[in-house]
Amino acid sequence: MSNQQITGAQALVKALEHSGVDVMFGIPGGAILPAYDPIYDSPIRHILVRHEQGAGHAATGYAQATGKVGVCIATSGPGATNLVTPLADAQMDSVPVVAITGQVASGAIGTDAFQEADIRGITMPVTKHNFLVTDPAAIPTAIAQAFHIASTGRPGAVLVDVAKDALTMKTEFNYPKEINLPGYKVNDEPKAEEVRDAAALIAAAKQPVLYIGGGVIKANAEKELFKLAELTGAPVVTTLMARGAFPDSHKQNLGMPGMHGTVAAVTALQKADLLITLGARFDDRVTGKLSTFAPNAKVVHADIDAAEIGKNRKADAPIIGDLKLTIAALCNELKHAYKKEQHDLTPWLNQVYSWRAKFPLGYDKPSDGSLSPQYVIERIGKITGPDGIYVAGVGQHQMWASQFISYERPRTWLNSGGLGTMGYAVPAAMGAKVGAPDRTVWAIDGDGCFQMTNQELVTCALNNIPIKVAVINNESLGMVRQWQTLFYNERYSNTDLNSKRVPDFAKLAEAMGCVGLFCDKPDDVDKTIAQAMEINDRPVVVDFSVHRDAMVWPMVAAGTSNDDIVIAKSMTPVWDSQEL
């Protein structure tokens, strides 16, 4: 592009600009310091976080809310190792993230130099790919390739580690016009034969279920999915990562399957004769005991990642390809297949809808007049509406947020699904708000999770990122406590946080430049949420003091069959004989 000599650091920042980066989250340090000088003059917005983990989760939240690649930046050694958890988190949930880390000078690599860590070796198992760059001329290509790898095929996390001397040395800037990566081939276009085989199975099915995973959202295939659902008439289940891929309000939606899924969704999968699996991976939280999962069902399995096909469950009709293209092709092929064979699904639909009516999601209000956590979350969803973005931490509050908020569109429900990372919510909400500044963003967090990464509220306050945080405060590590209640004879080993207003979350929020509110009465919930909704010039934290013994139901205990779903303590569904 130019023969002008610039530093490797300037080449790095210029390459990020060429890659379309508009914001990144990071913290400077010695090894990455040369890059921060050209960042000072760059149009890219750099948000100075309080902890590198916050930078990584913010990049993830930004990517999940926008569909763009999220970017974080850190120095060598502890700066880079603090990114390991968010990188593993992004990779598990197929989120496109690029992390830039500084490394000690190339001559010092391997000498245990100050703040040296082999971050490439450390992150290799938890990234889609990573690079170590020691030649300044290689920086633009490495950055271009990183963005290509992160955003194509099955998205994922990519790390680019750049030696300090590569940042300070001079080079010419040459950003590649096209990306050629030998061995990296993305199969976007599904094979016509595979689509035909799948369509024939769907047309022959009497009890099909559309089993929808997060891949549908990653592929921006929600419109195609809607057409397929309407065309087949089959009931739809959306996994934890797919909430919002298909509207909750649609009559065919049975809700979420899995460990804390609805009775209708879990049972429909068990009784199905065909699973039309789109962008889902037969995760253990969905299948329960794998050998007993959907025992009579054939499987259509469509995914961009060939490695997922047949990994946990044999596919009778595998389709490898981009889901947007795959589902569109499947719709076209089905119109032909239905001319040869199509069964009336009315008996099957009557059955699954009767399960939905008979075993709806619900919760008991505490008898002592204290605050129900489910009620709080339900009201946040109702008052904010379907255009809000809801970001959950991990644990009971995450499950309640997936259950009691209605999701009508994709990229409105963000959470850490695969890795289950406590501390995800606040920084991810920050990233989501940066990516979607005109949308209301709620972080629904637990008091345990909140105490891991709440320092990023300072970042939000100082950078005009007015997120709203609902701390569902039961003074416990709630989900672990629930397991101790059910499986460990109520021996509450190290799950009582003994907080008793220590810290006082409302005061802590005020100290961090946010508005702090407190609510512990059911009658005050709506007006407290309304108050939070009215404040848009600063972040708001609401400490909702809730009943500690509330539990997440339904539940399939880990390692047990989905047939053993429990709807309340010691209560299993009682089926009519004709329903089985």
Secondary structure, 3 states (H helix, E strand, C coil): CCCCEEEHHHHHHHHHHHCCCCEEEECCCCCCHHHHHHHHHCCCEEEECCCHHHHHHHHHHHHHHHCCCEEEEECCCHHHHCCHHHHHHHHHCCCCEEEEEEECCHHHCCCCCCCCCCHHHHHHHHCCEEEEECCHHHHHHHHHHHHHHHHCCCCCEEEEEEEHHHHHCEEECCCCCCCCCCCCCCCCCCCHHHHHHHHHHHHHCCCEEEEECCHHHHCCCHHHHHHHHHHHCCCEEECHHHCCCCCCCCCCECCCCCCCCCHHHHHHHHHCCEEEEECCCCCHHHHCCHHHCCCCCEEEEEECCHHHCCCCCCCCEEEECCHHHHHHHHHHHHHHHHHHCCCCCHHHHHHHHHHHHHCCCCCCCCCCCCCCHHHHHHHHHHHHCCCCEEEECCCHHHHHHHHHCCCCCCCCEECCCCCCCCCCHHHHHHHHHHHCCCCCEEEEEEHHHHHHHCCHHHHHHHCCCCCEEEEEECCECHHHHHHHHHHCCCCCCCCECCCCCCCCHHHHHHHCCCEEEEECCHHHHHHHHHHHHHCCCCCEEEEEECCCCCCCCCECCCCCCHHHCECECCECCCCCHHHC
